[in-house]
Amino acid sequence: MGNLDIEIYMTNFKGFFDKNPEQLKKLIGDIDSDKFFGGVRKIVELNSTEDEKPLEPTRKQLISLILELNGTSDNVDKVIPYMEHHMGLICMN
């Protein structure tokens, strides 16, 4: 995939969060948004070099990026996402 595909993806990705800043805050917390978008760009560029891999970052790649930017060295494989539900926590495995 070419550089144009990366630019289009990043424009759409950033555009979504420009229109929904509260969602960005929920996703990254107090992390600097420029550092986050820079990290996403690196992931997208890496994904574009691999054959038959989708351009967009996986959930695991985004979690790794957020942990790295927070200075946490936890293993992403140990992170189990949960969703709050009126009946309690639900594992989103």
Biopython code that builds the backbone (N, CA, C, O; Angstrom):
import numpy as np
from Bio.PDB.StructureBuilder import StructureBuilder

atoms = [
    (1, "MET", "N", (0.849, -1.171, 0.000)),
    (1, "MET", "CA", (0.000, 0.000, 0.000)),
    (1, "MET", "C", (0.892, 1.230, 0.000)),
    (1, "MET", "O", (2.001, 1.221, 0.534)),
    (2, "GLY", "N", (0.397, 2.246, -0.590)),
    (2, "GLY", "CA", (1.211, 3.435, -0.742)),
    (2, "GLY", "C", (1.019, 4.450, 0.355)),
    (2, "GLY", "O", (0.190, 4.290, 1.250)),
    (3, "ASN", "N", (1.807, 5.494, 0.261)),
    (3, "ASN", "CA", (1.759, 6.583, 1.222)),
    (3, "ASN", "C", (0.398, 7.273, 1.216)),
    (3, "ASN", "O", (-0.055, 7.765, 2.250)),
    (4, "LEU", "N", (-0.248, 7.310, 0.066)),
    (4, "LEU", "CA", (-1.564, 7.942, -0.049)),
    (4, "LEU", "C", (-2.583, 7.217, 0.833)),
    (4, "LEU", "O", (-3.405, 7.858, 1.488)),
    (5, "ASP", "N", (-2.532, 5.890, 0.850)),
    (5, "ASP", "CA", (-3.446, 5.118, 1.690)),
    (5, "ASP", "C", (-3.241, 5.451, 3.167)),
    (5, "ASP", "O", (-4.203, 5.558, 3.928)),
    (6, "ILE", "N", (-1.992, 5.612, 3.558)),
    (6, "ILE", "CA", (-1.682, 5.957, 4.951)),
    (6, "ILE", "C", (-2.224, 7.342, 5.282)),
    (6, "ILE", "O", (-2.815, 7.542, 6.343)),
    (7, "GLU", "N", (-2.025, 8.292, 4.385)),
    (7, "GLU", "CA", (-2.522, 9.660, 4.616)),
    (7, "GLU", "C", (-4.042, 9.691, 4.718)),
    (7, "GLU", "O", (-4.595, 10.384, 5.572)),
    (8, "ILE", "N", (-4.715, 8.943, 3.852)),
    (8, "ILE", "CA", (-6.183, 8.895, 3.890)),
    (8, "ILE", "C", (-6.654, 8.281, 5.202)),
    (8, "ILE", "O", (-7.569, 8.799, 5.843)),
    (9, "TYR", "N", (-6.025, 7.170, 5.602)),
    (9, "TYR", "CA", (-6.414, 6.525, 6.852)),
    (9, "TYR", "C", (-6.216, 7.467, 8.033)),
    (9, "TYR", "O", (-7.109, 7.618, 8.866)),
    (10, "MET", "N", (-5.044, 8.102, 8.106)),
    (10, "MET", "CA", (-4.749, 8.986, 9.237)),
    (10, "MET", "C", (-5.675, 10.198, 9.263)),
    (10, "MET", "O", (-6.082, 10.642, 10.336)),
    (11, "THR", "N", (-6.008, 10.732, 8.101)),
    (11, "THR", "CA", (-6.936, 11.860, 8.040)),
    (11, "THR", "C", (-8.301, 11.461, 8.577)),
    (11, "THR", "O", (-8.915, 12.209, 9.338)),
    (12, "ASN", "N", (-8.777, 10.285, 8.184)),
    (12, "ASN", "CA", (-10.069, 9.804, 8.670)),
    (12, "ASN", "C", (-10.023, 9.474, 10.156)),
    (12, "ASN", "O", (-10.968, 9.766, 10.889)),
    (13, "PHE", "N", (-8.924, 8.863, 10.603)),
    (13, "PHE", "CA", (-8.761, 8.491, 12.005)),
    (13, "PHE", "C", (-8.764, 9.742, 12.889)),
    (13, "PHE", "O", (-9.493, 9.813, 13.879)),
    (14, "LYS", "N", (-7.943, 10.722, 12.521)),
    (14, "LYS", "CA", (-7.883, 11.963, 13.297)),
    (14, "LYS", "C", (-9.190, 12.744, 13.178)),
    (14, "LYS", "O", (-9.636, 13.370, 14.139)),
    (15, "GLY", "N", (-9.803, 12.703, 11.990)),
    (15, "GLY", "CA", (-11.065, 13.403, 11.776)),
    (15, "GLY", "C", (-12.162, 12.902, 12.702)),
    (15, "GLY", "O", (-12.958, 13.686, 13.218)),
    (16, "PHE", "N", (-12.199, 11.580, 12.912)),
    (16, "PHE", "CA", (-13.192, 11.021, 13.825)),
    (16, "PHE", "C", (-13.013, 11.594, 15.222)),
    (16, "PHE", "O", (-13.984, 11.999, 15.862)),
    (17, "PHE", "N", (-11.769, 11.628, 15.696)),
    (17, "PHE", "CA", (-11.520, 12.118, 17.047)),
    (17, "PHE", "C", (-11.624, 13.638, 17.145)),
    (17, "PHE", "O", (-11.871, 14.164, 18.231)),
    (18, "ASP", "N", (-11.442, 14.353, 16.040)),
    (18, "ASP", "CA", (-11.685, 15.799, 16.051)),
    (18, "ASP", "C", (-13.171, 16.075, 16.273)),
    (18, "ASP", "O", (-13.543, 17.033, 16.950)),
    (19, "LYS", "N", (-14.012, 15.219, 15.691)),
    (19, "LYS", "CA", (-15.466, 15.378, 15.837)),
    (19, "LYS", "C", (-15.967, 14.802, 17.157)),
    (19, "LYS", "O", (-17.038, 15.181, 17.631)),
    (20, "ASN", "N", (-15.200, 13.889, 17.754)),
    (20, "ASN", "CA", (-15.604, 13.213, 18.993)),
    (20, "ASN", "C", (-14.478, 13.260, 20.027)),
    (20, "ASN", "O", (-13.920, 12.219, 20.374)),
    (21, "PRO", "N", (-14.138, 14.446, 20.523)),
    (21, "PRO", "CA", (-13.005, 14.554, 21.455)),
    (21, "PRO", "C", (-13.208, 13.787, 22.759)),
    (21, "PRO", "O", (-12.237, 13.368, 23.388)),
    (22, "GLU", "N", (-14.458, 13.602, 23.167)),
    (22, "GLU", "CA", (-14.708, 12.852, 24.396)),
    (22, "GLU", "C", (-14.322, 11.381, 24.234)),
    (22, "GLU", "O", (-13.908, 10.740, 25.200)),
    (23, "GLN", "N", (-14.456, 10.845, 23.024)),
    (23, "GLN", "CA", (-14.051, 9.466, 22.772)),
    (23, "GLN", "C", (-12.528, 9.321, 22.819)),
    (23, "GLN", "O", (-12.009, 8.314, 23.300)),
    (24, "LEU", "N", (-11.823, 10.325, 22.321)),
    (24, "LEU", "CA", (-10.359, 10.317, 22.398)),
    (24, "LEU", "C", (-9.916, 10.337, 23.850)),
    (24, "LEU", "O", (-8.996, 9.612, 24.230)),
    (25, "LYS", "N", (-10.557, 11.153, 24.658)),
    (25, "LYS", "CA", (-10.225, 11.256, 26.084)),
    (25, "LYS", "C", (-10.474, 9.931, 26.785)),
    (25, "LYS", "O", (-9.692, 9.528, 27.646)),
    (26, "LYS", "N", (-11.571, 9.242, 26.422)),
    (26, "LYS", "CA", (-11.860, 7.935, 27.018)),
    (26, "LYS", "C", (-10.816, 6.903, 26.608)),
    (26, "LYS", "O", (-10.456, 6.029, 27.396)),
    (27, "LEU", "N", (-10.332, 7.006, 25.374)),
    (27, "LEU", "CA", (-9.376, 6.031, 24.855)),
    (27, "LEU", "C", (-7.982, 6.225, 25.433)),
    (27, "LEU", "O", (-7.356, 5.262, 25.877)),
    (28, "ILE", "N", (-7.486, 7.466, 25.433)),
    (28, "ILE", "CA", (-6.082, 7.687, 25.795)),
    (28, "ILE", "C", (-5.886, 8.359, 27.147)),
    (28, "ILE", "O", (-4.754, 8.422, 27.626)),
    (29, "GLY", "N", (-6.920, 8.852, 27.768)),
    (29, "GLY", "CA", (-6.783, 9.502, 29.075)),
    (29, "GLY", "C", (-5.972, 10.782, 28.982)),
    (29, "GLY", "O", (-6.293, 11.672, 28.194)),
    (30, "ASP", "N", (-4.915, 10.875, 29.791)),
    (30, "ASP", "CA", (-4.099, 12.092, 29.858)),
    (30, "ASP", "C", (-2.899, 12.084, 28.915)),
    (30, "ASP", "O", (-2.034, 12.954, 29.010)),
    (31, "ILE", "N", (-2.839, 11.113, 28.009)),
    (31, "ILE", "CA", (-1.726, 11.026, 27.063)),
    (31, "ILE", "C", (-1.829, 12.174, 26.067)),
    (31, "ILE", "O", (-2.927, 12.555, 25.661)),
    (32, "ASP", "N", (-0.680, 12.724, 25.674)),
    (32, "ASP", "CA", (-0.634, 13.767, 24.658)),
    (32, "ASP", "C", (-1.159, 13.205, 23.335)),
    (32, "ASP", "O", (-0.657, 12.191, 22.849)),
    (33, "SER", "N", (-2.157, 13.852, 22.760)),
    (33, "SER", "CA", (-2.788, 13.335, 21.543)),
    (33, "SER", "C", (-1.822, 13.306, 20.357)),
    (33, "SER", "O", (-1.931, 12.431, 19.498)),
    (34, "ASP", "N", (-0.868, 14.259, 20.298)),
    (34, "ASP", "CA", (0.100, 14.253, 19.200)),
    (34, "ASP", "C", (1.001, 13.018, 19.263)),
    (34, "ASP", "O", (1.329, 12.430, 18.232)),
    (35, "LYS", "N", (1.397, 12.631, 20.470)),
    (35, "LYS", "CA", (2.206, 11.422, 20.629)),
    (35, "LYS", "C", (1.391, 10.182, 20.260)),
    (35, "LYS", "O", (1.911, 9.253, 19.641)),
    (36, "PHE", "N", (0.121, 10.174, 20.639)),
    (36, "PHE", "CA", (-0.747, 9.045, 20.316)),
    (36, "PHE", "C", (-0.907, 8.903, 18.808)),
    (36, "PHE", "O", (-0.743, 7.811, 18.264)),
    (37, "PHE", "N", (-1.227, 10.007, 18.130)),
    (37, "PHE", "CA", (-1.409, 9.944, 16.677)),
    (37, "PHE", "C", (-0.098, 9.608, 15.966)),
    (37, "PHE", "O", (-0.110, 8.938, 14.933)),
    (38, "GLY", "N", (1.025, 10.064, 16.507)),
    (38, "GLY", "CA", (2.325, 9.700, 15.941)),
    (38, "GLY", "C", (2.582, 8.201, 16.067)),
    (38, "GLY", "O", (3.104, 7.571, 15.147)),
    (39, "GLY", "N", (2.212, 7.639, 17.213)),
    (39, "GLY", "CA", (2.351, 6.198, 17.416)),
    (39, "GLY", "C", (1.443, 5.398, 16.506)),
    (39, "GLY", "O", (1.829, 4.352, 15.983)),
    (40, "VAL", "N", (0.226, 5.903, 16.320)),
    (40, "VAL", "CA", (-0.714, 5.225, 15.413)),
    (40, "VAL", "C", (-0.160, 5.249, 13.995)),
    (40, "VAL", "O", (-0.254, 4.255, 13.274)),
    (41, "ARG", "N", (0.416, 6.375, 13.591)),
    (41, "ARG", "CA", (1.001, 6.477, 12.247)),
    (41, "ARG", "C", (2.111, 5.437, 12.059)),
    (41, "ARG", "O", (2.195, 4.797, 11.011)),
    (42, "LYS", "N", (2.963, 5.269, 13.080)),
    (42, "LYS", "CA", (4.033, 4.275, 12.986)),
    (42, "LYS", "C", (3.462, 2.868, 12.826)),
    (42, "LYS", "O", (3.970, 2.073, 12.034)),
    (43, "ILE", "N", (2.410, 2.565, 13.576)),
    (43, "ILE", "CA", (1.769, 1.247, 13.466)),
    (43, "ILE", "C", (1.186, 1.055, 12.076)),
    (43, "ILE", "O", (1.346, -0.007, 11.475)),
    (44, "VAL", "N", (0.510, 2.080, 11.559)),
    (44, "VAL", "CA", (-0.098, 1.992, 10.227)),
    (44, "VAL", "C", (0.983, 1.813, 9.161)),
    (44, "VAL", "O", (0.812, 1.027, 8.229)),
    (45, "GLU", "N", (2.090, 2.536, 9.295)),
    (45, "GLU", "CA", (3.186, 2.384, 8.335)),
    (45, "GLU", "C", (3.771, 0.978, 8.396)),
    (45, "GLU", "O", (4.098, 0.391, 7.364)),
    (46, "LEU", "N", (3.902, 0.437, 9.613)),
    (46, "LEU", "CA", (4.397, -0.929, 9.763)),
    (46, "LEU", "C", (3.422, -1.928, 9.138)),
    (46, "LEU", "O", (3.835, -2.853, 8.439)),
    (47, "ASN", "N", (2.144, -1.738, 9.390)),
    (47, "ASN", "CA", (1.132, -2.637, 8.828)),
    (47, "ASN", "C", (1.087, -2.564, 7.304)),
    (47, "ASN", "O", (0.775, -3.553, 6.641)),
    (48, "SER", "N", (1.397, -1.400, 6.753)),
    (48, "SER", "CA", (1.335, -1.250, 5.297)),
    (48, "SER", "C", (2.463, -1.995, 4.600)),
    (48, "SER", "O", (2.357, -2.305, 3.413)),
    (49, "THR", "N", (3.550, -2.289, 5.327)),
    (49, "THR", "CA", (4.672, -2.999, 4.717)),
    (49, "THR", "C", (4.481, -4.511, 4.735)),
    (49, "THR", "O", (5.143, -5.232, 3.988)),
    (50, "GLU", "N", (3.575, -4.992, 5.587)),
    (50, "GLU", "CA", (3.347, -6.425, 5.686)),
    (50, "GLU", "C", (2.264, -6.843, 4.694)),
    (50, "GLU", "O", (1.237, -6.178, 4.557)),
    (51, "ASP", "N", (2.510, -7.950, 4.009)),
    (51, "ASP", "CA", (1.573, -8.433, 2.997)),
    (51, "ASP", "C", (0.280, -8.926, 3.635)),
    (51, "ASP", "O", (0.288, -9.601, 4.664)),
    (52, "GLU", "N", (-0.821, -8.573, 3.001)),
    (52, "GLU", "CA", (-2.161, -9.021, 3.365)),
    (52, "GLU", "C", (-2.566, -8.687, 4.801)),
    (52, "GLU", "O", (-3.462, -9.329, 5.349)),
    (53, "LYS", "N", (-1.932, -7.712, 5.407)),
    (53, "LYS", "CA", (-2.333, -7.278, 6.739)),
    (53, "LYS", "C", (-3.143, -5.996, 6.583)),
    (53, "LYS", "O", (-2.745, -5.097, 5.843)),
    (54, "PRO", "N", (-4.278, -5.906, 7.278)),
    (54, "PRO", "CA", (-5.059, -4.662, 7.185)),
    (54, "PRO", "C", (-4.239, -3.458, 7.636)),
    (54, "PRO", "O", (-3.357, -3.575, 8.487)),
    (55, "LEU", "N", (-4.537, -2.324, 7.063)),
    (55, "LEU", "CA", (-3.812, -1.095, 7.361)),
    (55, "LEU", "C", (-4.056, -0.618, 8.793)),
    (55, "LEU", "O", (-3.129, -0.164, 9.463)),
    (56, "GLU", "N", (-5.284, -0.718, 9.256)),
    (56, "GLU", "CA", (-5.625, -0.180, 10.571)),
    (56, "GLU", "C", (-4.999, -0.997, 11.696)),
    (56, "GLU", "O", (-4.805, -2.206, 11.569)),
    (57, "PRO", "N", (-4.684, -0.313, 12.806)),
    (57, "PRO", "CA", (-4.083, -1.000, 13.955)),
    (57, "PRO", "C", (-5.085, -1.971, 14.587)),
    (57, "PRO", "O", (-6.289, -1.718, 14.608)),
    (58, "THR", "N", (-4.567, -3.068, 15.093)),
    (58, "THR", "CA", (-5.413, -4.008, 15.819)),
    (58, "THR", "C", (-5.648, -3.480, 17.224)),
    (58, "THR", "O", (-4.974, -2.551, 17.670)),
    (59, "ARG", "N", (-6.599, -4.074, 17.912)),
    (59, "ARG", "CA", (-6.867, -3.671, 19.293)),
    (59, "ARG", "C", (-5.624, -3.897, 20.153)),
    (59, "ARG", "O", (-5.295, -3.075, 21.009)),
    (60, "LYS", "N", (-4.936, -5.016, 19.917)),
    (60, "LYS", "CA", (-3.729, -5.337, 20.681)),
    (60, "LYS", "C", (-2.636, -4.296, 20.432)),
    (60, "LYS", "O", (-1.938, -3.898, 21.364)),
    (61, "GLN", "N", (-2.482, -3.850, 19.169)),
    (61, "GLN", "CA", (-1.484, -2.830, 18.858)),
    (61, "GLN", "C", (-1.821, -1.507, 19.545)),
    (61, "GLN", "O", (-0.925, -0.832, 20.051)),
    (62, "LEU", "N", (-3.103, -1.129, 19.569)),
    (62, "LEU", "CA", (-3.501, 0.122, 20.224)),
    (62, "LEU", "C", (-3.289, 0.041, 21.732)),
    (62, "LEU", "O", (-2.829, 1.003, 22.347)),
    (63, "ILE", "N", (-3.622, -1.097, 22.327)),
    (63, "ILE", "CA", (-3.407, -1.251, 23.769)),
    (63, "ILE", "C", (-1.918, -1.162, 24.088)),
    (63, "ILE", "O", (-1.525, -0.511, 25.056)),
    (64, "SER", "N", (-1.090, -1.816, 23.275)),
    (64, "SER", "CA", (0.365, -1.755, 23.478)),
    (64, "SER", "C", (0.872, -0.330, 23.387)),
    (64, "SER", "O", (1.705, 0.092, 24.191)),
    (65, "LEU", "N", (0.371, 0.418, 22.405)),
    (65, "LEU", "CA", (0.780, 1.812, 22.236)),
    (65, "LEU", "C", (0.386, 2.644, 23.454)),
    (65, "LEU", "O", (1.198, 3.417, 23.962)),
    (66, "ILE", "N", (-0.834, 2.496, 23.920)),
    (66, "ILE", "CA", (-1.305, 3.277, 25.061)),
    (66, "ILE", "C", (-0.511, 2.921, 26.318)),
    (66, "ILE", "O", (-0.147, 3.802, 27.096)),
    (67, "LEU", "N", (-0.244, 1.631, 26.514)),
    (67, "LEU", "CA", (0.571, 1.227, 27.667)),
    (67, "LEU", "C", (1.974, 1.805, 27.573)),
    (67, "LEU", "O", (2.531, 2.262, 28.571)),
    (68, "GLU", "N", (2.542, 1.786, 26.376)),
    (68, "GLU", "CA", (3.892, 2.333, 26.175)),
    (68, "GLU", "C", (3.921, 3.829, 26.464)),
    (68, "GLU", "O", (4.842, 4.317, 27.118)),
    (69, "LEU", "N", (2.919, 4.556, 25.980)),
    (69, "LEU", "CA", (2.879, 6.005, 26.203)),
    (69, "LEU", "C", (2.628, 6.344, 27.668)),
    (69, "LEU", "O", (3.029, 7.409, 28.139)),
    (70, "ASN", "N", (1.966, 5.441, 28.388)),
    (70, "ASN", "CA", (1.744, 5.645, 29.825)),
    (70, "ASN", "C", (2.942, 5.238, 30.654)),
    (70, "ASN", "O", (2.977, 5.477, 31.861)),
    (71, "GLY", "N", (3.936, 4.617, 30.008)),
    (71, "GLY", "CA", (5.114, 4.177, 30.728)),
    (71, "GLY", "C", (4.913, 2.871, 31.471)),
    (71, "GLY", "O", (5.665, 2.546, 32.390)),
    (72, "THR", "N", (3.896, 2.123, 31.070)),
    (72, "THR", "CA", (3.599, 0.838, 31.692)),
    (72, "THR", "C", (4.214, -0.262, 30.846)),
    (72, "THR", "O", (4.111, -0.244, 29.620)),
    (73, "SER", "N", (4.850, -1.216, 31.499)),
    (73, "SER", "CA", (5.490, -2.292, 30.753)),
    (73, "SER", "C", (4.716, -3.595, 30.872)),
    (73, "SER", "O", (5.284, -4.669, 30.673)),
    (74, "ASP", "N", (3.442, -3.520, 31.190)),
    (74, "ASP", "CA", (2.634, -4.730, 31.312)),
    (74, "ASP", "C", (2.540, -5.451, 29.981)),
    (74, "ASP", "O", (2.606, -4.832, 28.919)),
    (75, "ASN", "N", (2.387, -6.748, 30.049)),
    (75, "ASN", "CA", (2.223, -7.561, 28.851)),
    (75, "ASN", "C", (0.779, -7.431, 28.375)),
    (75, "ASN", "O", (-0.154, -7.617, 29.156)),
    (76, "VAL", "N", (0.597, -7.116, 27.106)),
    (76, "VAL", "CA", (-0.731, -6.903, 26.559)),
    (76, "VAL", "C", (-1.552, -8.181, 26.614)),
    (76, "VAL", "O", (-2.774, -8.116, 26.745)),
    (77, "ASP", "N", (-0.909, -9.341, 26.517)),
    (77, "ASP", "CA", (-1.647, -10.593, 26.555)),
    (77, "ASP", "C", (-2.359, -10.790, 27.888)),
    (77, "ASP", "O", (-3.326, -11.549, 27.966)),
    (78, "LYS", "N", (-1.892, -10.115, 28.938)),
    (78, "LYS", "CA", (-2.516, -10.236, 30.245)),
    (78, "LYS", "C", (-3.681, -9.264, 30.424)),
    (78, "LYS", "O", (-4.437, -9.394, 31.387)),
    (79, "VAL", "N", (-3.843, -8.303, 29.530)),
    (79, "VAL", "CA", (-4.910, -7.326, 29.630)),
    (79, "VAL", "C", (-6.191, -7.945, 29.079)),
    (79, "VAL", "O", (-6.259, -8.321, 27.909)),
    (80, "ILE", "N", (-7.201, -8.045, 29.932)),
    (80, "ILE", "CA", (-8.480, -8.598, 29.511)),
    (80, "ILE", "C", (-9.491, -7.466, 29.535)),
    (80, "ILE", "O", (-9.776, -6.916, 30.599)),
    (81, "PRO", "N", (-10.038, -7.109, 28.382)),
    (81, "PRO", "CA", (-10.980, -5.984, 28.342)),
    (81, "PRO", "C", (-12.343, -6.361, 28.929)),
    (81, "PRO", "O", (-12.892, -7.420, 28.627)),
    (82, "TYR", "N", (-12.858, -5.502, 29.747)),
    (82, "TYR", "CA", (-14.181, -5.675, 30.329)),
    (82, "TYR", "C", (-15.067, -4.516, 29.942)),
    (82, "TYR", "O", (-14.590, -3.415, 29.670)),
    (83, "MET", "N", (-16.358, -4.773, 29.919)),
    (83, "MET", "CA", (-17.331, -3.743, 29.627)),
    (83, "MET", "C", (-18.292, -3.675, 30.812)),
    (83, "MET", "O", (-18.749, -4.701, 31.318)),
    (84, "GLU", "N", (-18.588, -2.459, 31.243)),
    (84, "GLU", "CA", (-19.565, -2.277, 32.303)),
    (84, "GLU", "C", (-20.952, -2.562, 31.732)),
    (84, "GLU", "O", (-21.291, -2.101, 30.642)),
    (85, "HIS", "N", (-21.731, -3.310, 32.464)),
    (85, "HIS", "CA", (-23.085, -3.674, 32.054)),
    (85, "HIS", "C", (-23.969, -3.552, 33.277)),
    (85, "HIS", "O", (-23.481, -3.662, 34.402)),
    (86, "HIS", "N", (-25.260, -3.327, 33.084)),
    (86, "HIS", "CA", (-26.128, -3.170, 34.240)),
    (86, "HIS", "C", (-26.185, -4.427, 35.115)),
    (86, "HIS", "O", (-26.621, -4.363, 36.264)),
    (87, "MET", "N", (-25.749, -5.556, 34.579)),
    (87, "MET", "CA", (-25.710, -6.795, 35.359)),
    (87, "MET", "C", (-24.312, -7.080, 35.906)),
    (87, "MET", "O", (-24.102, -8.118, 36.533)),
    (88, "GLY", "N", (-23.357, -6.185, 35.680)),
    (88, "GLY", "CA", (-22.002, -6.351, 36.172)),
    (88, "GLY", "C", (-20.982, -6.248, 35.059)),
    (88, "GLY", "O", (-21.311, -5.808, 33.957)),
    (89, "LEU", "N", (-19.735, -6.649, 35.330)),
    (89, "LEU", "CA", (-18.675, -6.606, 34.315)),
    (89, "LEU", "C", (-18.818, -7.794, 33.367)),
    (89, "LEU", "O", (-19.082, -8.919, 33.790)),
    (90, "ILE", "N", (-18.636, -7.519, 32.072)),
    (90, "ILE", "CA", (-18.688, -8.549, 31.045)),
    (90, "ILE", "C", (-17.335, -8.588, 30.360)),
    (90, "ILE", "O", (-16.823, -7.551, 29.937)),
    (91, "CYS", "N", (-16.748, -9.780, 30.246)),
    (91, "CYS", "CA", (-15.470, -9.943, 29.565)),
    (91, "CYS", "C", (-15.703, -9.864, 28.066)),
    (91, "CYS", "O", (-16.556, -10.570, 27.528)),
    (92, "MET", "N", (-14.937, -8.998, 27.382)),
    (92, "MET", "CA", (-15.100, -8.808, 25.934)),
    (92, "MET", "C", (-14.070, -9.648, 25.183)),
    (92, "MET", "O", (-13.476, -9.176, 24.214)),
    (93, "ASN", "N", (-13.856, -10.873, 25.617)),
    (93, "ASN", "CA", (-12.869, -11.753, 25.007)),
    (93, "ASN", "C", (-13.351, -12.312, 23.720)),
    (93, "ASN", "O", (-12.636, -13.077, 23.073)),
]
sb = StructureBuilder()
sb.init_structure("model")
sb.init_model(0)
sb.init_chain("A")
sb.init_seg("    ")
for serial, (resi, resn, name, xyz) in enumerate(atoms, 1):
    if name == "N":
        sb.init_residue(resn, " ", resi, " ")
    sb.init_atom(name, np.array(xyz, "f"), 0.0, 1.0, " ", f" {name:<3s}", serial, name[0])
structure = sb.get_structure()
